[in-house]
Amino acid sequence: VKHIINKMLLTYKFRIYPEKKQVKRINHNFDVCREIYNKLLELNIKTYKSKKKSLNKYDFNNHMKGINNEIHSQVIQNVSDRVSKAFQNFYRRLKDKNCKKKGFPRYKNKVKSITYPQSGFKLNNRKLYCSKIGNIPIKLHRKLEGKIKTLTIKQNQANQYFACFSVEKENKKAKHKSNKKIGIDLGLNNFITLSNGNKINNPRYLIKSEIKLKRLQRNLSRKKKGSKNRKKFVLRVAKLHNQIENQRTDFLHKLSYNLTKSYSLIAIEELKIKNMVKNRHLSKSISDASWNIFIQMLSYKAVTSGGQLIKVNPRNTTKECNNCKSIMEIPLSRRIFNCDNCGLKIDRDLNAALNIYSRA
């Protein structure tokens, strides 16, 4: 969700089921877009070396006039926009002294998405018409609300195709129906602990599927490179990873929706998850929990429901007694917080959730 003045941009994602001929056309679009992207990237590099000047998307569009590879013109123009933005972001990172990785734009080995910026597509009931591709069956599991701005066709690692509609909608100020407030402590044993004492278990989807995943990856490693059997097992591994991702995303969406509908104010820690993942003992569990995605979901759902999300400083939320505010050293293995100063005995995660709530 992106907010503009009095408006917001939403993205709707639907599964599409192209036929074999349509799959070939979509893949042809991907290949041509990759070739054009690399050519424009090379052109900009050569131009900068000779003239010390970087080209913009309009220069790229003029250079691509007359190109016809059975691809809609708007799709080709979107490629020039992507190259232009790649260089703009690179120059922005150069100026940012805090940015360590500058990330010069690189040539692409593959492209797995195409975008129709303004025209070339039409939605009719259960069919999505895309220029140069045809009428593709689409699963509309919910109603599209707002003005459609762009359409992006994507392919994931499991060879599934999706249509992503960017929609402009009026940003109406919603008023939350509840006055309840809550503090949330993120964890690994329990995914979240609420300041009212409720806990939600961590589903651990990746760890539960690890045995099956290891078996598939062992079989994959035995297959000859370039063989059909290897390609089959690559797809099977990708499908399992996709299933795990879907399970996790479904869990996070439902949980974040219920929380933002039930509470008008939600307090949570402002965690630096990139630094936490560097811990080799906990990195897999933290990645499986997907705290960052959960916080992002809470952020936009709280706003759209008329609520508020407040991020607080996480320093000493576990070590601080929520009763007398004294600091106690507590190892990760100890699950009960015992305060030597006031004698409080409480679950460590609940103590942290109460501290987060009080700081908010």
C-alpha positions in Angstrom: 0.0 0.0 0.0 1.4 3.4 -1.0 -0.2 6.6 0.2 -0.6 9.7 -2.2 -2.4 12.9 -1.4 -6.0 11.9 -0.6 -5.4 8.6 -2.5 -3.6 5.3 -2.1 -2.3 2.7 -4.4 -3.3 -0.9 -3.7 -2.0 -4.1 -5.4 -4.3 -7.0 -6.1 -2.7 -10.3 -6.9 -4.6 -13.1 -8.8 -3.6 -16.5 -10.1 -3.8 -16.9 -13.9 -3.8 -20.2 -15.9 -2.4 -19.6 -19.4 -2.5 -22.3 -22.0 0.6 -23.8 -23.6 0.6 -21.3 -26.5 0.1 -18.4 -24.1 2.9 -19.7 -21.9 5.2 -19.6 -24.9 4.1 -16.0 -25.7 4.6 -14.9 -22.1 8.1 -16.5 -22.0 8.9 -14.8 -25.3 7.9 -11.5 -23.7 10.3 -12.2 -20.8 13.2 -13.1 -23.2 12.8 -10.0 -25.3 12.5 -7.7 -22.3 15.7 -9.2 -20.9 17.5 -8.5 -24.2 16.2 -4.9 -24.4 17.1 -4.3 -20.7 20.7 -5.5 -21.2 21.1 -3.4 -24.5 19.8 -0.3 -22.8 22.1 -0.9 -19.8 25.1 -1.3 -22.2 24.0 1.9 -24.1 23.9 4.0 -21.0 27.3 2.7 -19.8 28.9 3.6 -23.2 27.2 7.0 -23.3 28.5 7.9 -19.8 32.0 6.8 -20.7 32.1 8.9 -23.9 30.0 11.9 -22.9 30.0 11.8 -19.1 26.2 12.0 -19.3 23.5 9.5 -18.2 20.5 8.9 -20.4 16.9 9.1 -19.1 13.8 7.0 -20.0 12.8 9.3 -22.9 16.2 8.9 -24.5 15.8 5.1 -24.2 12.3 5.3 -25.7 13.7 7.2 -28.7 16.4 4.6 -29.1 13.8 1.8 -29.2 11.6 3.3 -31.8 10.7 0.8 -34.5 11.4 -2.3 -32.4 8.7 -4.9 -33.0 9.2 -8.3 -31.5 5.5 -9.3 -31.2 5.4 -7.4 -27.9 3.1 -4.6 -26.9 4.8 -1.1 -27.2 3.8 -0.2 -23.6 5.6 -3.3 -22.3 8.8 -2.3 -24.1 8.6 1.3 -22.8 8.3 -0.1 -19.3 11.7 -1.8 -19.7 13.3 1.7 -20.4 11.6 2.9 -17.2 13.1 0.0 -15.2 16.6 0.8 -16.5 16.2 4.5 -15.8 15.0 3.8 -12.2 17.9 1.4 -11.7 20.4 4.2 -12.5 18.5 6.8 -10.5 18.6 4.5 -7.4 22.3 3.9 -7.9 23.0 7.7 -8.0 20.8 8.1 -4.9 22.8 5.5 -3.1 26.1 7.1 -4.1 25.0 10.4 -2.5 23.9 8.6 0.7 26.9 8.4 3.0 25.2 5.9 5.3 24.7 3.4 2.4 27.5 0.9 2.3 26.4 -1.1 -0.7 26.1 1.1 -3.8 24.8 -1.6 -6.1 25.7 -0.6 -9.7 23.0 -1.9 -12.1 23.8 -5.3 -13.5 23.0 -7.3 -16.6 20.0 -9.7 -16.2 20.3 -13.4 -16.9 16.5 -13.7 -16.7 13.3 -11.6 -16.5 10.2 -13.1 -14.9 7.8 -10.2 -15.1 6.3 -7.8 -17.7 4.2 -4.6 -17.1 1.5 -3.0 -19.1 1.6 0.6 -17.7 -1.5 2.1 -19.3 -3.1 0.0 -21.9 -3.0 -3.3 -23.7 -5.1 -5.3 -21.2 -8.7 -5.8 -20.4 -10.6 -7.7 -17.7 -13.7 -9.6 -18.7 -15.4 -11.8 -16.0 -13.2 -14.8 -15.8 -10.8 -13.9 -18.6 -7.9 -11.4 -18.7 -7.1 -10.1 -22.2 -3.4 -9.2 -22.7 -2.2 -7.7 -26.0 0.1 -10.1 -28.0 -0.8 -13.0 -25.5 -4.6 -13.5 -25.7 -7.4 -14.3 -23.3 -6.0 -15.9 -20.1 -8.3 -17.6 -17.5 -8.0 -15.8 -14.2 -9.2 -16.7 -10.7 -10.8 -13.5 -9.3 -11.1 -14.5 -5.6 -12.1 -10.9 -4.6 -13.5 -7.8 -6.1 -11.2 -5.2 -7.7 -12.0 -1.7 -6.2 -10.7 1.5 -7.7 -9.1 2.6 -10.9 -6.7 0.1 -12.5 -3.4 1.9 -13.3 -1.0 -0.9 -14.3 -1.0 -4.7 -14.8 2.1 -6.9 -14.1 2.3 -10.5 -15.2 4.7 -12.5 -13.0 6.1 -16.0 -12.9 7.4 -17.6 -9.7 10.0 -20.3 -9.2 7.3 -23.0 -9.2 6.2 -22.0 -12.8 3.0 -20.4 -11.5 1.7 -17.2 -13.2 0.1 -14.3 -11.5 -1.6 -11.0 -12.6 -0.9 -8.1 -10.2 -3.1 -5.0 -10.7 -2.0 -1.7 -9.3 -5.2 0.2 -8.3 -5.7 3.8 -7.3 -8.3 4.3 -4.6 -9.6 7.2 -2.5 -7.9 7.4 0.9 -11.0 7.7 3.1 -10.2 8.3 6.8 -11.6 5.4 8.7 -12.6 5.5 12.3 -11.7 2.4 14.4 -14.7 0.8 16.1 -12.7 -0.2 19.2 -10.8 1.8 21.8 -8.7 -1.2 22.9 -4.9 -0.9 23.1 -2.3 -3.6 23.2 1.4 -4.3 23.4 3.1 -7.1 21.4 6.3 -8.9 22.1 7.7 -10.9 19.2 9.4 -14.2 20.0 10.4 -17.6 18.7 8.9 -20.0 21.2 5.6 -18.1 21.0 5.3 -16.0 17.8 3.7 -13.1 19.7 2.8 -12.5 23.4 0.2 -9.8 24.0 0.2 -7.5 27.0 -3.2 -8.9 28.1 -1.5 -12.4 28.6 -2.7 -14.1 25.4 -0.1 -16.0 23.3 0.0 -17.1 19.7 2.1 -20.2 19.0 4.9 -20.0 16.4 3.8 -22.3 13.5 7.4 -23.0 12.3 6.4 -24.0 8.8 10.0 -24.2 7.4 11.2 -26.4 10.3 8.2 -28.7 10.0 8.9 -29.3 6.3 12.6 -29.6 6.7 12.8 -33.4 6.6 10.9 -33.5 3.3 12.9 -30.6 1.9 16.2 -32.3 2.8 15.1 -35.5 1.1 14.2 -33.7 -2.1 17.4 -31.7 -2.1 19.5 -34.8 -1.6 17.7 -36.5 -4.6 18.3 -33.3 -6.6 22.0 -33.3 -5.9 22.3 -36.8 -7.4 20.7 -35.9 -10.7 22.9 -35.1 -13.7 23.2 -31.5 -14.6 21.1 -30.5 -17.6 19.0 -33.7 -17.5 15.2 -33.8 -17.5 15.1 -35.5 -14.1 17.1 -32.7 -12.6 14.7 -30.1 -14.0 11.8 -32.1 -12.5 13.4 -32.1 -9.0 14.3 -28.4 -9.3 10.6 -27.8 -9.8 9.5 -30.1 -6.9 11.9 -28.3 -4.5 10.6 -24.9 -5.8 7.0 -26.0 -5.3 7.7 -27.1 -1.7 9.4 -23.8 -0.9 6.4 -22.0 -2.5 4.0 -24.0 -0.3 5.9 -23.1 2.9 5.8 -19.4 1.8 2.1 -19.5 1.1 1.4 -21.1 4.5 3.5 -18.5 6.3 1.9 -15.6 4.4 -1.6 -16.9 5.0 -0.9 -17.1 8.8 0.6 -13.6 8.9 -2.3 -12.1 7.0 -4.9 -13.6 9.2 -3.2 -12.8 12.4 -2.4 -9.1 11.4 -6.0 -8.7 10.2 -7.5 -9.9 13.5 -5.2 -7.7 15.6 -5.8 -4.5 13.6 -9.5 -5.1 13.7 -9.6 -5.8 17.4 -7.2 -3.0 18.7 -7.1 0.7 17.7 -3.6 1.1 19.0 -0.8 -1.5 18.7 2.6 -1.1 20.2 5.6 -3.2 19.0 9.4 -3.2 19.2 11.4 -1.4 16.5 13.7 -4.4 15.9 16.8 -4.3 13.7 16.1 -7.7 12.2 19.1 -7.5 9.7 21.5 -7.5 12.6 19.6 -10.2 14.5 19.8 -12.6 11.5 23.6 -12.5 11.8 23.3 -14.7 14.8 24.1 -18.1 13.3 22.2 -20.0 16.1 18.9 -18.1 15.6 19.1 -17.0 12.0 17.0 -19.8 10.5 14.3 -19.5 13.2 14.1 -15.7 12.8 13.8 -16.0 9.0 11.1 -18.6 9.4 9.1 -16.4 11.7 9.2 -13.5 9.2 8.9 -10.7 11.8 9.7 -8.0 9.2 6.8 -9.0 6.9 4.4 -9.2 9.9 5.3 -5.7 11.1 4.8 -4.4 7.5 1.4 -6.0 7.4 0.4 -4.5 10.8 1.6 -1.1 9.6 -0.7 -0.7 6.5 -3.6 -2.7 8.0 -3.6 -0.5 11.1 -3.9 2.6 8.9 -6.6 1.3 6.6 -8.7 0.2 9.6 -8.4 3.6 11.3 -6.0 2.4 14.0 -2.4 3.2 14.8 0.9 1.3 15.1 3.6 2.6 17.4 7.2 1.3 17.3 9.1 1.7 20.6 12.8 1.3 21.5 13.5 -2.4 22.2 16.4 -1.7 24.6 15.9 -3.7 27.9 12.3 -4.5 27.3 13.0 -8.1 28.5 15.4 -7.1 31.3 13.3 -4.3 32.8 10.8 -5.0 35.5 7.4 -3.6 34.4 6.5 -3.0 38.1 9.5 -1.2 39.6 11.5 -0.5 36.4 14.7 -2.0 37.8 17.0 -3.8 35.3 17.7 -7.5 35.8 20.1 -9.7 33.8 18.2 -12.7 32.5 19.6 -15.4 30.2 17.6 -16.6 27.1 17.1 -20.0 28.6 15.2 -18.6 31.6 11.5 -18.2 30.8 10.3 -16.7 34.1 11.3 -13.1 35.1 12.2 -12.8 38.8 12.7 -9.3 40.1 15.1 -9.1 43.1 14.0 -5.6 43.9 10.2 -5.9 44.2 9.7 -9.7 44.1 7.7 -9.8 40.9 7.4 -13.2 39.3 6.1 -13.2 35.7 6.6 -14.8 32.3 9.5 -13.0 30.6 7.6 -12.5 27.3 4.6 -11.0 29.1 6.9 -8.7 31.0 8.4 -7.5 27.8 4.9 -7.0 26.2 3.9 -4.9 29.2 7.0 -2.8 28.9 6.4 -2.2 25.2 2.8 -1.2 26.0 3.8 1.3 28.7 6.5 2.8 26.5 4.0 3.4 23.7 
